[in-house]
């Protein structure tokens, strides 16, 4: 049983009660980074002691080193949970906490159904299903085109479709928009509050007090800043009046 696996893996398809040919564009990546071909998928049941267990969504990978059971998928299949220790493991039913199975550790692994492990060397049995996603999903974090191409080239990744070309992305165009540089300002303040810089901004995430806007005032001479949170943008004028009264107390 592999606690690092997110799918059931089986070597011999004859152990599957129900099976069908696997046509999905997915592969199984194991601990050393290599990929295993999936030929079939199916389900089965097995008995251990007085309990019967179901295994669904099993992937048939003849090249795998051993059979693997995903703890997460097993719990979903059988409405149970595991307690793992250094020497043994216990499987219990969710609703009643009734013990369904109790077994001991063998060669640092947790075997099921009386399966005897024979691994003497150090092994890494974690597995991950690698899904072939489309370009838009890869681009959702908005990497640059150079980073995007390097990730695909260095990791030999592929995407759905016949092209890795990115479609027009409005967010990228706006984020990379260019403008002429600002002229050097000749304005210089010599006393506090002679020149105040201000800006109003909207946040996509509300504060704990339910505010969606904020207004910032920066004194040009001292760089002292005042930040006010606003529930509504229409409160900017009232905030400015409040700022004029409070700011004089600082200088």
C-alpha positions as CSV (number, residue, x, y, z in Angstrom):
1,X,0.0,0.0,0.0
2,X,1.6,3.3,-1.1
3,X,0.6,6.3,1.0
4,X,2.2,8.6,-1.6
5,X,0.0,7.2,-4.5
6,X,-3.1,9.1,-5.8
7,X,-4.3,6.1,-7.8
8,X,-4.6,2.3,-7.5
9,X,-1.9,0.6,-9.6
10,X,-2.1,-3.1,-10.6
11,X,0.4,-5.3,-12.6
12,X,-1.9,-8.0,-13.9
13,X,-5.2,-7.1,-15.5
14,X,-6.6,-10.6,-14.8
15,X,-7.1,-9.4,-11.2
16,X,-9.6,-6.8,-12.3
17,X,-13.3,-7.8,-11.9
18,X,-14.4,-5.2,-14.4
19,X,-12.0,-3.6,-16.9
20,X,-12.0,-1.5,-20.0
21,X,-9.3,-0.2,-22.3
22,X,-7.8,3.1,-21.2
23,X,-8.1,5.8,-23.9
24,X,-7.5,9.0,-21.8
25,X,-4.4,11.0,-22.5
26,X,-2.8,10.5,-19.0
27,X,0.2,8.7,-17.8
28,X,1.5,7.6,-14.4
29,X,4.6,9.3,-13.0
30,X,6.5,7.3,-10.4
31,X,9.1,8.3,-7.7
32,X,12.1,8.5,-10.0
33,X,10.3,10.8,-12.5
34,X,9.7,8.2,-15.2
35,X,6.3,7.5,-16.7
36,X,4.3,4.3,-17.0
37,X,1.9,3.5,-19.7
38,X,-1.7,2.8,-18.6
39,X,-3.3,0.0,-20.7
40,X,-6.6,-0.6,-18.9
41,X,-8.7,0.6,-16.0
42,X,-11.3,-1.2,-13.9
43,X,-12.3,-2.3,-10.4
44,X,-12.2,-5.3,-8.1
45,X,-13.0,-6.5,-4.6
46,X,-11.0,-8.6,-2.2
47,X,-11.7,-10.2,1.2
48,X,-9.5,-9.8,4.2
49,X,-10.6,-11.5,7.4
50,X,-14.3,-10.9,7.8
51,X,-14.3,-7.7,5.7
52,X,-14.9,-7.2,2.0
53,X,-13.2,-4.2,0.3
54,X,-13.8,-2.4,-3.0
55,X,-11.1,-1.0,-5.2
56,X,-12.4,1.4,-7.9
57,X,-10.5,3.4,-10.5
58,X,-7.6,0.9,-10.8
59,X,-5.0,1.6,-13.4
60,X,-3.4,-1.4,-15.1
61,X,0.4,-0.6,-15.5
62,X,2.3,-3.8,-16.5
63,X,5.7,-1.9,-16.1
64,X,5.1,-1.0,-12.4
65,X,7.4,-2.5,-9.9
66,X,4.6,-3.6,-7.5
67,X,0.9,-3.2,-6.9
68,X,0.0,0.1,-5.2
69,X,-3.1,1.1,-3.3
70,X,-3.9,4.8,-2.8
71,X,-5.0,5.4,0.8
72,X,-7.1,8.4,-0.2
73,X,-8.9,6.4,-3.0
74,X,-9.3,3.4,-0.7
75,X,-10.9,5.5,2.0
76,X,-13.4,6.9,-0.6
77,X,-14.1,3.5,-1.9
78,X,-14.8,1.9,1.5
79,X,-15.9,4.7,3.8
80,X,-13.0,4.1,6.2
81,X,-9.9,5.7,7.6
82,X,-6.3,4.5,8.5
83,X,-4.2,4.8,11.6
84,X,-0.5,4.3,10.6
85,X,2.3,3.7,13.1
86,X,5.9,2.6,12.8
87,X,5.1,-1.0,13.5
88,X,1.5,-1.6,12.3
89,X,-1.6,0.0,10.8
90,X,-5.3,-0.2,11.6
91,X,-8.2,0.4,9.3
92,X,-11.5,1.6,10.8
93,X,-15.0,2.2,9.6
94,X,-16.0,5.9,9.5
95,X,-19.4,5.7,11.1
96,X,-18.8,3.2,13.9
97,X,-14.9,3.2,14.3
98,X,-15.2,-0.6,14.0
99,X,-11.8,-2.2,13.2
100,X,-11.9,-3.6,9.7
101,X,-8.3,-4.7,9.4
102,X,-5.2,-4.8,11.5
103,X,-1.8,-5.7,10.0
104,X,1.9,-5.2,10.8
105,X,4.5,-3.4,8.8
106,X,6.8,-5.5,6.5
107,X,10.0,-4.1,5.1
108,X,8.8,-0.5,5.9
109,X,5.7,-1.0,3.8
110,X,2.0,-1.5,4.8
111,X,0.8,-4.7,3.0
112,X,-2.9,-5.5,2.4
113,X,-4.7,-8.8,1.9
114,X,-1.9,-10.9,3.2
115,X,0.5,-9.7,0.4
116,X,4.1,-10.4,1.5
117,X,6.6,-7.7,0.5
118,X,10.0,-8.8,-0.8
119,X,11.7,-5.5,-1.2
120,X,15.0,-5.4,0.5
121,X,16.5,-2.4,-1.2
122,X,15.4,1.2,-0.6
123,X,12.3,1.9,-2.7
124,X,10.1,4.9,-3.5
125,X,6.6,3.9,-4.4
126,X,4.9,7.2,-4.7
127,X,2.8,7.7,-7.9
128,X,1.1,10.6,-9.6
129,X,-1.3,10.7,-12.5
130,X,0.0,13.2,-15.0
131,X,-2.9,14.9,-16.9
132,X,-2.3,16.5,-20.3
133,X,-3.7,19.9,-19.7
134,X,-4.4,22.6,-22.4
135,X,-2.3,25.7,-22.8
136,X,-4.8,28.0,-21.0
137,X,-4.5,26.0,-17.8
138,X,-0.7,26.2,-17.9
139,X,-0.9,29.9,-18.6
140,X,-3.3,30.6,-15.7
141,X,-0.4,31.9,-13.6
142,X,0.7,34.2,-16.4
143,X,4.4,33.3,-16.9
144,X,6.2,35.1,-19.6
145,X,6.5,33.5,-23.0
146,X,10.2,32.7,-22.4
147,X,9.5,30.9,-19.1
148,X,6.5,29.1,-20.6
149,X,8.7,27.7,-23.5
150,X,11.6,26.8,-21.2
151,X,9.3,24.8,-18.8
152,X,7.9,22.8,-21.7
153,X,11.2,22.2,-23.3
154,X,13.2,21.2,-20.2
155,X,10.5,19.0,-18.8
156,X,9.4,17.6,-22.2
157,X,5.8,18.4,-21.5
158,X,3.0,18.3,-23.9
159,X,-0.5,19.8,-24.0
160,X,-3.8,19.0,-25.5
161,X,-4.1,19.8,-29.2
162,X,-1.4,20.1,-31.8
163,X,0.1,23.4,-30.9
164,X,1.6,25.0,-27.8
165,X,0.8,28.5,-29.1
166,X,-0.9,30.9,-26.6
167,X,-4.0,32.7,-27.6
168,X,-4.3,36.4,-27.2
169,X,-4.4,37.1,-23.4
170,X,-5.9,40.5,-22.4
171,X,-4.4,40.4,-18.9
172,X,-0.9,39.9,-20.3
173,X,-1.3,42.7,-22.8
174,X,-2.5,45.1,-20.0
175,X,0.2,44.0,-17.6
176,X,3.0,44.4,-20.1
177,X,1.7,47.7,-21.6
178,X,4.4,50.3,-22.2
179,X,4.3,54.1,-21.8
180,X,6.6,57.0,-22.2
181,X,8.7,57.9,-19.1
182,X,7.5,60.7,-16.9
183,X,9.3,64.0,-17.1
184,X,11.5,64.9,-14.1
185,X,9.5,67.0,-11.8
186,X,10.8,70.4,-10.9
187,X,8.4,70.8,-8.0
188,X,10.1,70.7,-4.6
189,X,8.5,71.2,-1.2
190,X,10.4,72.8,1.7
191,X,7.8,72.4,4.5
192,X,5.4,69.7,5.6
193,X,2.0,69.6,4.0
194,X,3.0,72.0,1.2
195,X,2.4,69.2,-1.4
196,X,0.3,66.1,-0.9
197,X,0.2,63.1,-3.2
198,X,-3.0,61.1,-3.1
199,X,-4.5,58.1,-4.8
200,X,-7.7,56.0,-4.5
201,X,-7.6,52.3,-5.1
202,X,-10.1,49.4,-5.1
203,X,-9.3,46.0,-3.7
204,X,-10.8,42.8,-5.0
205,X,-10.7,41.4,-1.5
206,X,-12.7,43.1,1.3
207,X,-11.0,43.9,4.5
208,X,-12.1,42.3,7.8
209,X,-14.3,45.4,8.3
210,X,-15.9,45.1,4.9
211,X,-14.0,47.9,3.2
212,X,-13.4,47.6,-0.6
213,X,-11.6,50.9,-1.2
214,X,-8.7,52.8,0.3
215,X,-7.3,56.3,-0.1
216,X,-3.6,57.1,0.5
217,X,-2.1,60.5,1.3
218,X,1.7,61.1,1.2
219,X,3.4,64.2,2.3
220,X,6.0,65.2,-0.3
221,X,8.4,66.8,2.1
222,X,8.5,64.1,4.9
223,X,7.1,61.1,3.0
224,X,4.8,60.6,5.9
225,X,1.7,58.5,4.8
226,X,-1.9,58.2,5.9
227,X,-4.0,55.3,4.8
228,X,-7.8,55.3,5.1
229,X,-10.1,52.3,4.4
230,X,-13.4,53.1,2.7
231,X,-16.7,51.2,2.4
232,X,-17.7,53.3,-0.6
233,X,-15.8,55.4,-3.1
234,X,-18.2,58.3,-2.5
235,X,-16.6,58.7,1.0
236,X,-13.4,60.1,-0.5
237,X,-14.4,63.8,0.0
238,X,-15.3,63.2,3.6
239,X,-12.0,61.4,4.1
240,X,-10.1,64.3,2.6
241,X,-11.7,66.8,5.0
242,X,-10.8,64.4,7.9
243,X,-7.3,64.2,6.6
244,X,-6.8,68.0,6.6
245,X,-7.9,68.2,10.2
246,X,-5.7,65.3,11.4
247,X,-2.6,66.0,9.4
248,X,-2.0,69.4,11.0
249,X,-1.6,67.7,14.4
250,X,1.5,65.8,13.1
251,X,3.6,68.9,12.2
